[in-house]
Amino acid sequence: GMGTLLISKIREEYPDRMMLTFSVVPSPKVSDTVVEPYNCTLSVHQLVENADEVMCIDNEALYDICFRTLKLTTPTFGDLNHLVSAVMSGITCCLRFPGQLNCDLRKLAVNL
């Protein structure tokens, strides 16, 4: 789709740069459209080909956290986006703030 096209164009323009992506993977239990698994399946090849690090976030796990941990009865997209942003913020914390655990994307990839 559009996201994988952008990633491939960025890779062409900046081949020597490390690229980290965050992708939400659909689940059949919480899916509301039929084409979600197809879109995911078709985009995984481009992600593996063009990105150096791919963080996959399970959509069902996001809903599970909202239901069980946060005790939300009907999670909104805002709730799910807040969880994803917390994950992204936590993973990239060492890139944004100075400290003893300061690292770059290469070190992050090696340690994962």
Biopython code that builds the backbone (N, CA, C, O; Angstrom):
import numpy as np
from Bio.PDB.StructureBuilder import StructureBuilder

atoms = [
    (1, "GLY", "N", (0.805, -1.175, 0.000)),
    (1, "GLY", "CA", (0.000, 0.000, 0.000)),
    (1, "GLY", "C", (0.855, 1.249, 0.000)),
    (1, "GLY", "O", (2.014, 1.241, -0.415)),
    (2, "MET", "N", (0.261, 2.299, 0.468)),
    (2, "MET", "CA", (0.922, 3.598, 0.482)),
    (2, "MET", "C", (2.116, 3.620, 1.438)),
    (2, "MET", "O", (3.151, 4.208, 1.125)),
    (3, "GLY", "N", (1.974, 2.981, 2.603)),
    (3, "GLY", "CA", (3.066, 2.955, 3.571)),
    (3, "GLY", "C", (4.301, 2.247, 3.050)),
    (3, "GLY", "O", (5.417, 2.738, 3.222)),
    (4, "THR", "N", (4.113, 1.093, 2.411)),
    (4, "THR", "CA", (5.267, 0.364, 1.875)),
    (4, "THR", "C", (5.878, 1.095, 0.691)),
    (4, "THR", "O", (7.088, 1.011, 0.477)),
    (5, "LEU", "N", (5.068, 1.810, -0.083)),
    (5, "LEU", "CA", (5.610, 2.624, -1.172)),
    (5, "LEU", "C", (6.493, 3.734, -0.616)),
    (5, "LEU", "O", (7.580, 3.985, -1.135)),
    (6, "LEU", "N", (6.029, 4.397, 0.435)),
    (6, "LEU", "CA", (6.834, 5.444, 1.062)),
    (6, "LEU", "C", (8.137, 4.889, 1.626)),
    (6, "LEU", "O", (9.193, 5.504, 1.481)),
    (7, "ILE", "N", (8.061, 3.731, 2.267)),
    (7, "ILE", "CA", (9.266, 3.126, 2.836)),
    (7, "ILE", "C", (10.263, 2.771, 1.743)),
    (7, "ILE", "O", (11.462, 2.995, 1.908)),
    (8, "SER", "N", (9.786, 2.219, 0.630)),
    (8, "SER", "CA", (10.705, 1.867, -0.460)),
    (8, "SER", "C", (11.314, 3.112, -1.092)),
    (8, "SER", "O", (12.484, 3.089, -1.473)),
    (9, "LYS", "N", (10.552, 4.198, -1.213)),
    (9, "LYS", "CA", (11.095, 5.452, -1.764)),
    (9, "LYS", "C", (12.124, 6.062, -0.815)),
    (9, "LYS", "O", (13.152, 6.572, -1.263)),
    (10, "ILE", "N", (11.859, 6.015, 0.481)),
    (10, "ILE", "CA", (12.828, 6.516, 1.456)),
    (10, "ILE", "C", (14.095, 5.678, 1.404)),
    (10, "ILE", "O", (15.196, 6.220, 1.496)),
    (11, "ARG", "N", (13.958, 4.363, 1.257)),
    (11, "ARG", "CA", (15.123, 3.477, 1.163)),
    (11, "ARG", "C", (15.947, 3.796, -0.087)),
    (11, "ARG", "O", (17.177, 3.788, -0.032)),
    (12, "GLU", "N", (15.284, 4.076, -1.212)),
    (12, "GLU", "CA", (15.998, 4.453, -2.435)),
    (12, "GLU", "C", (16.744, 5.774, -2.251)),
    (12, "GLU", "O", (17.879, 5.924, -2.704)),
    (13, "GLU", "N", (16.103, 6.720, -1.588)),
    (13, "GLU", "CA", (16.685, 8.055, -1.417)),
    (13, "GLU", "C", (17.824, 8.059, -0.395)),
    (13, "GLU", "O", (18.813, 8.771, -0.567)),
    (14, "TYR", "N", (17.682, 7.268, 0.662)),
    (14, "TYR", "CA", (18.674, 7.213, 1.741)),
    (14, "TYR", "C", (19.061, 5.759, 2.014)),
    (14, "TYR", "O", (18.641, 5.200, 3.027)),
    (15, "PRO", "N", (19.850, 5.133, 1.139)),
    (15, "PRO", "CA", (20.154, 3.703, 1.305)),
    (15, "PRO", "C", (21.067, 3.390, 2.491)),
    (15, "PRO", "O", (21.080, 2.258, 2.975)),
    (16, "ASP", "N", (21.830, 4.377, 2.965)),
    (16, "ASP", "CA", (22.783, 4.118, 4.039)),
    (16, "ASP", "C", (22.204, 4.375, 5.429)),
    (16, "ASP", "O", (22.905, 4.183, 6.423)),
    (17, "ARG", "N", (20.968, 4.795, 5.523)),
    (17, "ARG", "CA", (20.341, 5.094, 6.814)),
    (17, "ARG", "C", (19.595, 3.886, 7.363)),
    (17, "ARG", "O", (19.026, 3.093, 6.613)),
    (18, "MET", "N", (19.608, 3.764, 8.689)),
    (18, "MET", "CA", (18.839, 2.706, 9.348)),
    (18, "MET", "C", (17.372, 3.130, 9.399)),
    (18, "MET", "O", (17.059, 4.305, 9.594)),
    (19, "MET", "N", (16.477, 2.152, 9.221)),
    (19, "MET", "CA", (15.052, 2.459, 9.246)),
    (19, "MET", "C", (14.340, 1.534, 10.226)),
    (19, "MET", "O", (14.480, 0.312, 10.166)),
    (20, "LEU", "N", (13.578, 2.139, 11.124)),
    (20, "LEU", "CA", (12.790, 1.423, 12.120)),
    (20, "LEU", "C", (11.317, 1.698, 11.842)),
    (20, "LEU", "O", (10.917, 2.853, 11.696)),
    (21, "THR", "N", (10.507, 0.640, 11.767)),
    (21, "THR", "CA", (9.076, 0.816, 11.528)),
    (21, "THR", "C", (8.274, 0.148, 12.640)),
    (21, "THR", "O", (8.720, -0.820, 13.257)),
    (22, "PHE", "N", (7.105, 0.677, 12.875)),
    (22, "PHE", "CA", (6.151, 0.099, 13.812)),
    (22, "PHE", "C", (4.898, -0.234, 13.023)),
    (22, "PHE", "O", (4.310, 0.644, 12.392)),
    (23, "SER", "N", (4.484, -1.490, 13.052)),
    (23, "SER", "CA", (3.323, -1.922, 12.277)),
    (23, "SER", "C", (2.339, -2.650, 13.185)),
    (23, "SER", "O", (2.725, -3.508, 13.980)),
    (24, "VAL", "N", (1.073, -2.298, 13.056)),
    (24, "VAL", "CA", (0.014, -2.985, 13.798)),
    (24, "VAL", "C", (-0.501, -4.116, 12.924)),
    (24, "VAL", "O", (-0.979, -3.890, 11.812)),
    (25, "VAL", "N", (-0.399, -5.341, 13.441)),
    (25, "VAL", "CA", (-0.792, -6.538, 12.696)),
    (25, "VAL", "C", (-2.231, -6.896, 13.071)),
    (25, "VAL", "O", (-2.557, -6.961, 14.256)),
    (26, "PRO", "N", (-3.090, -7.128, 12.087)),
    (26, "PRO", "CA", (-4.501, -7.411, 12.389)),
    (26, "PRO", "C", (-4.699, -8.782, 13.020)),
    (26, "PRO", "O", (-3.852, -9.669, 12.918)),
    (27, "SER", "N", (-5.837, -8.924, 13.669)),
    (27, "SER", "CA", (-6.215, -10.182, 14.295)),
    (27, "SER", "C", (-7.627, -10.540, 13.852)),
    (27, "SER", "O", (-8.475, -9.657, 13.724)),
    (28, "PRO", "N", (-7.892, -11.824, 13.617)),
    (28, "PRO", "CA", (-9.248, -12.194, 13.186)),
    (28, "PRO", "C", (-10.313, -11.957, 14.255)),
    (28, "PRO", "O", (-11.489, -11.800, 13.928)),
    (29, "LYS", "N", (-9.920, -11.930, 15.518)),
    (29, "LYS", "CA", (-10.903, -11.745, 16.592)),
    (29, "LYS", "C", (-11.432, -10.314, 16.667)),
    (29, "LYS", "O", (-12.586, -10.097, 17.037)),
    (30, "VAL", "N", (-10.597, -9.346, 16.319)),
    (30, "VAL", "CA", (-11.012, -7.944, 16.441)),
    (30, "VAL", "C", (-11.045, -7.235, 15.088)),
    (30, "VAL", "O", (-11.143, -6.009, 15.035)),
    (31, "SER", "N", (-10.966, -7.984, 14.013)),
    (31, "SER", "CA", (-10.966, -7.389, 12.680)),
    (31, "SER", "C", (-12.378, -6.979, 12.281)),
    (31, "SER", "O", (-13.351, -7.686, 12.548)),
    (32, "ASP", "N", (-12.465, -5.821, 11.635)),
    (32, "ASP", "CA", (-13.778, -5.375, 11.179)),
    (32, "ASP", "C", (-13.883, -5.329, 9.655)),
    (32, "ASP", "O", (-14.965, -5.085, 9.122)),
    (33, "THR", "N", (-12.793, -5.557, 8.957)),
    (33, "THR", "CA", (-12.845, -5.611, 7.492)),
    (33, "THR", "C", (-12.201, -6.898, 7.000)),
    (33, "THR", "O", (-11.338, -7.469, 7.665)),
    (34, "VAL", "N", (-12.627, -7.338, 5.843)),
    (34, "VAL", "CA", (-12.169, -8.613, 5.289)),
    (34, "VAL", "C", (-10.749, -8.517, 4.743)),
    (34, "VAL", "O", (-10.018, -9.506, 4.761)),
    (35, "VAL", "N", (-10.347, -7.348, 4.258)),
    (35, "VAL", "CA", (-9.071, -7.230, 3.551)),
    (35, "VAL", "C", (-7.869, -6.985, 4.462)),
    (35, "VAL", "O", (-6.740, -6.936, 3.974)),
    (36, "GLU", "N", (-8.080, -6.829, 5.770)),
    (36, "GLU", "CA", (-6.956, -6.571, 6.670)),
    (36, "GLU", "C", (-5.867, -7.640, 6.597)),
    (36, "GLU", "O", (-4.696, -7.279, 6.483)),
    (37, "PRO", "N", (-6.188, -8.942, 6.655)),
    (37, "PRO", "CA", (-5.121, -9.949, 6.564)),
    (37, "PRO", "C", (-4.382, -9.913, 5.225)),
    (37, "PRO", "O", (-3.174, -10.143, 5.176)),
    (38, "TYR", "N", (-5.098, -9.627, 4.151)),
    (38, "TYR", "CA", (-4.460, -9.560, 2.838)),
    (38, "TYR", "C", (-3.499, -8.377, 2.761)),
    (38, "TYR", "O", (-2.384, -8.515, 2.259)),
    (39, "ASN", "N", (-3.922, -7.227, 3.252)),
    (39, "ASN", "CA", (-3.051, -6.052, 3.250)),
    (39, "ASN", "C", (-1.788, -6.308, 4.059)),
    (39, "ASN", "O", (-0.691, -5.931, 3.647)),
    (40, "CYS", "N", (-1.945, -6.944, 5.201)),
    (40, "CYS", "CA", (-0.799, -7.247, 6.053)),
    (40, "CYS", "C", (0.145, -8.225, 5.369)),
    (40, "CYS", "O", (1.360, -8.030, 5.372)),
    (41, "THR", "N", (-0.413, -9.272, 4.787)),
    (41, "THR", "CA", (0.402, -10.287, 4.115)),
    (41, "THR", "C", (1.177, -9.694, 2.950)),
    (41, "THR", "O", (2.349, -10.016, 2.753)),
    (42, "LEU", "N", (0.537, -8.837, 2.185)),
    (42, "LEU", "CA", (1.205, -8.239, 1.032)),
    (42, "LEU", "C", (2.248, -7.198, 1.437)),
    (42, "LEU", "O", (3.195, -6.960, 0.687)),
    (43, "SER", "N", (2.097, -6.584, 2.588)),
    (43, "SER", "CA", (3.049, -5.547, 2.983)),
    (43, "SER", "C", (4.252, -6.087, 3.745)),
    (43, "SER", "O", (5.285, -5.420, 3.798)),
    (44, "VAL", "N", (4.148, -7.273, 4.333)),
    (44, "VAL", "CA", (5.257, -7.818, 5.127)),
    (44, "VAL", "C", (6.515, -7.980, 4.280)),
    (44, "VAL", "O", (7.617, -7.707, 4.756)),
    (45, "HIS", "N", (6.371, -8.414, 3.050)),
    (45, "HIS", "CA", (7.532, -8.590, 2.170)),
    (45, "HIS", "C", (8.282, -7.266, 1.987)),
    (45, "HIS", "O", (9.510, -7.229, 2.071)),
    (46, "GLN", "N", (7.552, -6.196, 1.739)),
    (46, "GLN", "CA", (8.187, -4.890, 1.547)),
    (46, "GLN", "C", (8.839, -4.398, 2.837)),
    (46, "GLN", "O", (9.911, -3.793, 2.799)),
    (47, "LEU", "N", (8.205, -4.652, 3.969)),
    (47, "LEU", "CA", (8.787, -4.237, 5.243)),
    (47, "LEU", "C", (10.102, -4.959, 5.508)),
    (47, "LEU", "O", (11.088, -4.337, 5.903)),
    (48, "VAL", "N", (10.114, -6.266, 5.292)),
    (48, "VAL", "CA", (11.331, -7.048, 5.520)),
    (48, "VAL", "C", (12.425, -6.631, 4.542)),
    (48, "VAL", "O", (13.603, -6.592, 4.897)),
    (49, "GLU", "N", (12.034, -6.325, 3.323)),
    (49, "GLU", "CA", (12.996, -5.957, 2.284)),
    (49, "GLU", "C", (13.600, -4.572, 2.513)),
    (49, "GLU", "O", (14.793, -4.380, 2.280)),
    (50, "ASN", "N", (12.810, -3.618, 2.958)),
    (50, "ASN", "CA", (13.261, -2.223, 2.980)),
    (50, "ASN", "C", (13.557, -1.654, 4.361)),
    (50, "ASN", "O", (14.247, -0.639, 4.458)),
    (51, "ALA", "N", (13.070, -2.258, 5.417)),
    (51, "ALA", "CA", (13.303, -1.727, 6.762)),
    (51, "ALA", "C", (14.334, -2.588, 7.480)),
    (51, "ALA", "O", (14.389, -3.804, 7.296)),
    (52, "ASP", "N", (15.146, -1.935, 8.300)),
    (52, "ASP", "CA", (16.164, -2.661, 9.054)),
    (52, "ASP", "C", (15.588, -3.282, 10.322)),
    (52, "ASP", "O", (16.016, -4.356, 10.743)),
    (53, "GLU", "N", (14.634, -2.615, 10.916)),
    (53, "GLU", "CA", (13.978, -3.121, 12.118)),
    (53, "GLU", "C", (12.474, -2.935, 11.959)),
    (53, "GLU", "O", (12.011, -1.841, 11.638)),
    (54, "VAL", "N", (11.719, -3.994, 12.182)),
    (54, "VAL", "CA", (10.260, -3.933, 12.085)),
    (54, "VAL", "C", (9.682, -4.379, 13.421)),
    (54, "VAL", "O", (9.864, -5.525, 13.832)),
    (55, "MET", "N", (8.991, -3.478, 14.088)),
    (55, "MET", "CA", (8.324, -3.798, 15.345)),
    (55, "MET", "C", (6.858, -4.079, 15.034)),
    (55, "MET", "O", (6.120, -3.178, 14.636)),
    (56, "CYS", "N", (6.443, -5.317, 15.215)),
    (56, "CYS", "CA", (5.052, -5.697, 14.953)),
    (56, "CYS", "C", (4.260, -5.651, 16.256)),
    (56, "CYS", "O", (4.665, -6.225, 17.267)),
    (57, "ILE", "N", (3.136, -4.966, 16.212)),
    (57, "ILE", "CA", (2.261, -4.831, 17.375)),
    (57, "ILE", "C", (0.957, -5.537, 17.045)),
    (57, "ILE", "O", (0.299, -5.207, 16.058)),
    (58, "ASP", "N", (0.586, -6.501, 17.864)),
    (58, "ASP", "CA", (-0.612, -7.298, 17.620)),
    (58, "ASP", "C", (-1.858, -6.519, 18.026)),
    (58, "ASP", "O", (-1.961, -6.034, 19.153)),
    (59, "ASN", "N", (-2.788, -6.406, 17.110)),
    (59, "ASN", "CA", (-4.026, -5.669, 17.361)),
    (59, "ASN", "C", (-4.852, -6.324, 18.468)),
    (59, "ASN", "O", (-5.456, -5.632, 19.288)),
    (60, "GLU", "N", (-4.878, -7.639, 18.490)),
    (60, "GLU", "CA", (-5.616, -8.354, 19.537)),
    (60, "GLU", "C", (-5.000, -8.100, 20.909)),
    (60, "GLU", "O", (-5.717, -7.961, 21.900)),
    (61, "ALA", "N", (-3.666, -8.038, 20.964)),
    (61, "ALA", "CA", (-2.995, -7.762, 22.234)),
    (61, "ALA", "C", (-3.311, -6.352, 22.727)),
    (61, "ALA", "O", (-3.446, -6.130, 23.930)),
    (62, "LEU", "N", (-3.429, -5.404, 21.804)),
    (62, "LEU", "CA", (-3.807, -4.046, 22.198)),
    (62, "LEU", "C", (-5.190, -4.029, 22.844)),
    (62, "LEU", "O", (-5.391, -3.407, 23.887)),
    (63, "TYR", "N", (-6.136, -4.716, 22.215)),
    (63, "TYR", "CA", (-7.483, -4.794, 22.780)),
    (63, "TYR", "C", (-7.469, -5.534, 24.117)),
    (63, "TYR", "O", (-8.185, -5.163, 25.047)),
    (64, "ASP", "N", (-6.653, -6.576, 24.206)),
    (64, "ASP", "CA", (-6.547, -7.345, 25.444)),
    (64, "ASP", "C", (-6.040, -6.467, 26.593)),
    (64, "ASP", "O", (-6.549, -6.545, 27.711)),
    (65, "ILE", "N", (-5.044, -5.639, 26.313)),
    (65, "ILE", "CA", (-4.517, -4.719, 27.332)),
    (65, "ILE", "C", (-5.598, -3.736, 27.757)),
    (65, "ILE", "O", (-5.747, -3.435, 28.942)),
    (66, "CYS", "N", (-6.347, -3.240, 26.786)),
    (66, "CYS", "CA", (-7.431, -2.294, 27.114)),
    (66, "CYS", "C", (-8.494, -2.948, 27.994)),
    (66, "CYS", "O", (-8.972, -2.336, 28.950)),
    (67, "PHE", "N", (-8.866, -4.192, 27.673)),
    (67, "PHE", "CA", (-9.914, -4.868, 28.438)),
    (67, "PHE", "C", (-9.428, -5.307, 29.813)),
    (67, "PHE", "O", (-10.068, -5.008, 30.821)),
    (68, "ARG", "N", (-8.303, -6.013, 29.861)),
    (68, "ARG", "CA", (-7.873, -6.648, 31.113)),
    (68, "ARG", "C", (-7.094, -5.724, 32.037)),
    (68, "ARG", "O", (-7.330, -5.711, 33.245)),
    (69, "THR", "N", (-6.166, -4.950, 31.477)),
    (69, "THR", "CA", (-5.315, -4.117, 32.323)),
    (69, "THR", "C", (-5.949, -2.762, 32.610)),
    (69, "THR", "O", (-5.997, -2.319, 33.758)),
    (70, "LEU", "N", (-6.436, -2.104, 31.552)),
    (70, "LEU", "CA", (-6.997, -0.766, 31.721)),
    (70, "LEU", "C", (-8.476, -0.785, 32.096)),
    (70, "LEU", "O", (-9.052, 0.255, 32.418)),
    (71, "LYS", "N", (-9.095, -1.980, 32.054)),
    (71, "LYS", "CA", (-10.508, -2.161, 32.424)),
    (71, "LYS", "C", (-11.453, -1.265, 31.609)),
    (71, "LYS", "O", (-12.401, -0.697, 32.152)),
    (72, "LEU", "N", (-11.186, -1.148, 30.312)),
    (72, "LEU", "CA", (-12.065, -0.384, 29.426)),
    (72, "LEU", "C", (-13.077, -1.336, 28.800)),
    (72, "LEU", "O", (-12.708, -2.421, 28.350)),
    (73, "THR", "N", (-14.329, -0.949, 28.768)),
    (73, "THR", "CA", (-15.355, -1.823, 28.184)),
    (73, "THR", "C", (-15.402, -1.704, 26.669)),
    (73, "THR", "O", (-15.569, -2.707, 25.974)),
    (74, "THR", "N", (-15.258, -0.495, 26.153)),
    (74, "THR", "CA", (-15.236, -0.289, 24.696)),
    (74, "THR", "C", (-14.062, 0.626, 24.353)),
    (74, "THR", "O", (-14.212, 1.848, 24.351)),
    (75, "PRO", "N", (-12.893, 0.046, 24.063)),
    (75, "PRO", "CA", (-11.732, 0.877, 23.740)),
    (75, "PRO", "C", (-11.939, 1.628, 22.420)),
    (75, "PRO", "O", (-12.468, 1.079, 21.454)),
    (76, "THR", "N", (-11.517, 2.871, 22.404)),
    (76, "THR", "CA", (-11.599, 3.685, 21.191)),
    (76, "THR", "C", (-10.257, 3.639, 20.465)),
    (76, "THR", "O", (-9.269, 3.122, 20.987)),
    (77, "PHE", "N", (-10.243, 4.186, 19.259)),
    (77, "PHE", "CA", (-8.978, 4.261, 18.531)),
    (77, "PHE", "C", (-7.980, 5.146, 19.270)),
    (77, "PHE", "O", (-6.771, 4.933, 19.180)),
    (78, "GLY", "N", (-8.481, 6.130, 19.994)),
    (78, "GLY", "CA", (-7.604, 6.973, 20.803)),
    (78, "GLY", "C", (-6.895, 6.180, 21.887)),
    (78, "GLY", "O", (-5.715, 6.403, 22.154)),
    (79, "ASP", "N", (-7.620, 5.245, 22.517)),
    (79, "ASP", "CA", (-7.011, 4.381, 23.538)),
    (79, "ASP", "C", (-5.932, 3.493, 22.925)),
    (79, "ASP", "O", (-4.847, 3.343, 23.487)),
    (80, "LEU", "N", (-6.237, 2.908, 21.772)),
    (80, "LEU", "CA", (-5.269, 2.041, 21.095)),
    (80, "LEU", "C", (-4.054, 2.843, 20.636)),
    (80, "LEU", "O", (-2.917, 2.390, 20.776)),
    (81, "ASN", "N", (-4.296, 4.033, 20.090)),
    (81, "ASN", "CA", (-3.190, 4.883, 19.650)),
    (81, "ASN", "C", (-2.314, 5.301, 20.819)),
    (81, "ASN", "O", (-1.098, 5.423, 20.673)),
    (82, "HIS", "N", (-2.926, 5.522, 21.983)),
    (82, "HIS", "CA", (-2.143, 5.872, 23.170)),
    (82, "HIS", "C", (-1.208, 4.726, 23.560)),
    (82, "HIS", "O", (-0.053, 4.963, 23.915)),
    (83, "LEU", "N", (-1.695, 3.498, 23.496)),
    (83, "LEU", "CA", (-0.843, 2.342, 23.798)),
    (83, "LEU", "C", (0.303, 2.226, 22.806)),
    (83, "LEU", "O", (1.446, 1.995, 23.201)),
    (84, "VAL", "N", (0.007, 2.387, 21.518)),
    (84, "VAL", "CA", (1.052, 2.295, 20.491)),
    (84, "VAL", "C", (2.076, 3.405, 20.686)),
    (84, "VAL", "O", (3.276, 3.168, 20.546)),
    (85, "SER", "N", (1.621, 4.605, 21.004)),
    (85, "SER", "CA", (2.567, 5.707, 21.213)),
    (85, "SER", "C", (3.437, 5.462, 22.441)),
    (85, "SER", "O", (4.604, 5.854, 22.456)),
    (86, "ALA", "N", (2.889, 4.822, 23.464)),
    (86, "ALA", "CA", (3.690, 4.485, 24.647)),
    (86, "ALA", "C", (4.765, 3.462, 24.298)),
    (86, "ALA", "O", (5.889, 3.550, 24.792)),
    (87, "VAL", "N", (4.430, 2.496, 23.453)),
    (87, "VAL", "CA", (5.414, 1.504, 23.005)),
    (87, "VAL", "C", (6.514, 2.180, 22.199)),
    (87, "VAL", "O", (7.699, 1.940, 22.426)),
    (88, "MET", "N", (6.113, 3.024, 21.257)),
    (88, "MET", "CA", (7.094, 3.718, 20.420)),
    (88, "MET", "C", (7.993, 4.621, 21.259)),
    (88, "MET", "O", (9.201, 4.685, 21.033)),
    (89, "SER", "N", (7.409, 5.308, 22.212)),
    (89, "SER", "CA", (8.171, 6.197, 23.081)),
    (89, "SER", "C", (9.158, 5.419, 23.945)),
    (89, "SER", "O", (10.300, 5.841, 24.125)),
    (90, "GLY", "N", (8.716, 4.288, 24.475)),
    (90, "GLY", "CA", (9.597, 3.479, 25.315)),
    (90, "GLY", "C", (10.760, 2.882, 24.555)),
    (90, "GLY", "O", (11.880, 2.835, 25.065)),
    (91, "ILE", "N", (10.505, 2.422, 23.332)),
    (91, "ILE", "CA", (11.573, 1.802, 22.543)),
    (91, "ILE", "C", (12.594, 2.836, 22.082)),
    (91, "ILE", "O", (13.792, 2.553, 22.046)),
    (92, "THR", "N", (12.131, 4.026, 21.731)),
    (92, "THR", "CA", (13.046, 5.045, 21.203)),
    (92, "THR", "C", (13.557, 6.000, 22.274)),
    (92, "THR", "O", (14.186, 7.006, 21.946)),
    (93, "CYS", "N", (13.303, 5.712, 23.530)),
    (93, "CYS", "CA", (13.716, 6.588, 24.626)),
    (93, "CYS", "C", (15.229, 6.797, 24.643)),
    (93, "CYS", "O", (15.694, 7.919, 24.841)),
    (94, "CYS", "N", (15.990, 5.743, 24.440)),
    (94, "CYS", "CA", (17.449, 5.858, 24.486)),
    (94, "CYS", "C", (17.993, 6.676, 23.313)),
    (94, "CYS", "O", (19.125, 7.157, 23.377)),
    (95, "LEU", "N", (17.219, 6.841, 22.257)),
    (95, "LEU", "CA", (17.653, 7.652, 21.118)),
    (95, "LEU", "C", (17.410, 9.141, 21.363)),
    (95, "LEU", "O", (18.107, 9.986, 20.802)),
    (96, "ARG", "N", (16.424, 9.460, 22.199)),
    (96, "ARG", "CA", (16.009, 10.844, 22.370)),
    (96, "ARG", "C", (16.611, 11.542, 23.576)),
    (96, "ARG", "O", (16.717, 12.769, 23.583)),
    (97, "PHE", "N", (17.008, 10.792, 24.596)),
    (97, "PHE", "CA", (17.489, 11.407, 25.821)),
    (97, "PHE", "C", (18.915, 10.969, 26.112)),
    (97, "PHE", "O", (19.266, 9.812, 25.879)),
    (98, "PRO", "N", (19.750, 11.886, 26.625)),
    (98, "PRO", "CA", (21.123, 11.497, 26.977)),
    (98, "PRO", "C", (21.137, 10.648, 28.244)),
    (98, "PRO", "O", (20.276, 10.777, 29.115)),
    (99, "GLY", "N", (22.133, 9.785, 28.319)),
    (99, "GLY", "CA", (22.258, 8.952, 29.506)),
    (99, "GLY", "C", (23.243, 7.828, 29.283)),
    (99, "GLY", "O", (23.851, 7.724, 28.218)),
    (100, "GLN", "N", (23.399, 6.987, 30.289)),
    (100, "GLN", "CA", (24.340, 5.880, 30.199)),
    (100, "GLN", "C", (23.890, 4.832, 29.201)),
    (100, "GLN", "O", (24.727, 4.171, 28.586)),
    (101, "LEU", "N", (22.606, 4.666, 29.030)),
    (101, "LEU", "CA", (22.083, 3.664, 28.105)),
    (101, "LEU", "C", (21.838, 4.243, 26.717)),
    (101, "LEU", "O", (21.065, 3.681, 25.941)),
    (102, "ASN", "N", (22.481, 5.350, 26.400)),
    (102, "ASN", "CA", (22.286, 5.994, 25.106)),
    (102, "ASN", "C", (22.785, 5.075, 23.996)),
    (102, "ASN", "O", (23.878, 4.517, 24.098)),
    (103, "CYS", "N", (22.006, 4.918, 22.953)),
    (103, "CYS", "CA", (22.391, 4.032, 21.863)),
    (103, "CYS", "C", (21.836, 4.571, 20.553)),
    (103, "CYS", "O", (21.078, 5.540, 20.537)),
    (104, "ASP", "N", (22.221, 3.935, 19.464)),
    (104, "ASP", "CA", (21.679, 4.289, 18.158)),
    (104, "ASP", "C", (20.885, 3.099, 17.627)),
    (104, "ASP", "O", (20.766, 2.076, 18.301)),
    (105, "LEU", "N", (20.340, 3.238, 16.412)),
    (105, "LEU", "CA", (19.502, 2.169, 15.864)),
    (105, "LEU", "C", (20.288, 0.890, 15.604)),
    (105, "LEU", "O", (19.734, -0.203, 15.711)),
    (106, "ARG", "N", (21.569, 1.007, 15.263)),
    (106, "ARG", "CA", (22.379, -0.199, 15.041)),
    (106, "ARG", "C", (22.533, -0.999, 16.332)),
    (106, "ARG", "O", (22.365, -2.218, 16.331)),
    (107, "LYS", "N", (22.849, -0.322, 17.424)),
    (107, "LYS", "CA", (22.971, -1.008, 18.710)),
    (107, "LYS", "C", (21.631, -1.592, 19.144)),
    (107, "LYS", "O", (21.576, -2.685, 19.708)),
    (108, "LEU", "N", (20.565, -0.866, 18.882)),
    (108, "LEU", "CA", (19.233, -1.363, 19.215)),
    (108, "LEU", "C", (18.919, -2.633, 18.436)),
    (108, "LEU", "O", (18.364, -3.581, 18.991)),
    (109, "ALA", "N", (19.270, -2.658, 17.158)),
    (109, "ALA", "CA", (19.025, -3.840, 16.324)),
    (109, "ALA", "C", (19.857, -5.029, 16.792)),
    (109, "ALA", "O", (19.373, -6.161, 16.800)),
    (110, "VAL", "N", (21.100, -4.780, 17.180)),
    (110, "VAL", "CA", (21.969, -5.866, 17.640)),
    (110, "VAL", "C", (21.452, -6.440, 18.955)),
    (110, "VAL", "O", (21.463, -7.656, 19.150)),
    (111, "ASN", "N", (21.002, -5.574, 19.853)),
    (111, "ASN", "CA", (20.542, -6.035, 21.160)),
    (111, "ASN", "C", (19.184, -6.723, 21.117)),
    (111, "ASN", "O", (18.846, -7.476, 22.030)),
    (112, "LEU", "N", (18.404, -6.476, 20.074)),
    (112, "LEU", "CA", (17.119, -7.152, 19.970)),
    (112, "LEU", "C", (17.340, -8.552, 19.474)),
    (112, "LEU", "O", (16.383, -9.309, 19.311)),
]
sb = StructureBuilder()
sb.init_structure("model")
sb.init_model(0)
sb.init_chain("A")
sb.init_seg("    ")
for serial, (resi, resn, name, xyz) in enumerate(atoms, 1):
    if name == "N":
        sb.init_residue(resn, " ", resi, " ")
    sb.init_atom(name, np.array(xyz, "f"), 0.0, 1.0, " ", f" {name:<3s}", serial, name[0])
structure = sb.get_structure()
